[in-house]
Amino acid sequence: MDSREQVGPRVVWAVVESGIGPLLLAASRDGLVNVVFHATDAVRERAVERLASRLGSEPVEAPGSPLLAKAIRQVEAYLAGERRDFDLPLDWSLISGFNREVLRELASGVPYGTVVGYGDLAGRVGQPGAAQAVGMAMGSNPLPVVVPCHRVVESDGGIGGFGGGLETKRRLLALEGVLPEPLF
């Protein structure tokens, strides 16, 4: 057994129930590495398999893991309307290049309660004509909610797409006061 195995698994995960459905949160020793919407059994199994193949280590279910505890508390507090910002180490190893650059700008430059257009975000990273590429980056975001891709909207006022579903995007934007709460 090597020294890394002695200190526990490389990647741990847990499913957290929330008002937007079950979320799978996964963390490595470097930080939160993945958030997955609609973490039903089938979705969870695919997500864990994908993490194993991408990270080279079998993720272990460990809801009590210290690696996950802070992330779980902060996500729950955010979804309860008690937290506006995340103060978590993030593991960016599931994304690289332009997509990582765009997501880092989103995480640091688009605060709670605000939105940005796809084209505006492209301009912020020095690629003003890359609105579609920004949309692709949002779709490949391994850390939704924490890296707030729900805050990226169309320049004409449309809500745009969202990997967690448009109803989830609406609910997150309503939570942040950008949209009115749905009537039902």
Disulfide bonds with the S-S distance in Angstrom:
none
